[in-house]
């Protein structure tokens, strides 16, 4: 097999596995936030603010995985 094949596979694995964790994390985070809002509607603004901040941090991991995949592919 050619080295380019392994490079493509490495880039695909980097973004695939790198997006899996944040995807699951954001799904669980949103579900728990909705549960919290359903139990205590008065706390919705505080829960929503914390949820959006946590989603941003989780999404940063996926962006790092994308950067690594692009570096593997093109550098």
N, C-alpha and C positions, 0 to 999 in steps of 0.2 A: 504494500500500500504506500501511497505517496505521503510525504509529510503534510501536504496541504489538507489531506483528508483528516488527519489527526488535529490539525489546527481548527478546522471547521467543527469537528466534534467537541473540542475543548470549549470553543466559543458558545456552542449551543448548550452544553452542559452548564457553563457558567451563568448564562442568563436564565436558563430553565430552572435550575436549582436555586439560583439567587432570587428569583421572583416567587418561588413556591412559599418560602417562609413568610415574607411580608404579606403575601396574599392571604394565607391562613391567619396570620396575626391580625390583619385589618378586619377580616370577617368575624373573628372571635371578639375583637374589641368593639365592633359596631353592635354585635348581638348583646354583649354585656351592657353597653351603654343604653340600648333600647330597653333592656330589662330594668335598669336603674331608673330611667325616666318613667317607665310604666309604674314602678313602685312608688316613686316620689316625684310627681310632676312639677312640684315647686322648685326642685333642684335642677331642672332641665338646662338652664343657661350654664351653670357650673359644669355639669356633666358634658354638655356639648363642647364647651371650650377645652376641657381636658381631652376629650375624644379627638378633636381636630388636631391638637398638638401631638398626641400619640400617633395618629395616622401619618402626620408629616414625618415623624422620626422613623416610622416603619417604612414609609415610602422612600426615604433616603437610602435605606439598605438596598432596595431594588434598583435605585439609580446607580449606586456604586457597582452593583453586579452588571448593569448595562455598560458602564465605563470599562470594567475589567474585560467583559466580552468583546467590546470594540477594540481594546488594546491587544487582546489575543489575536483577533482577526486581522487587524491592519498594521500592527507594529512588528 
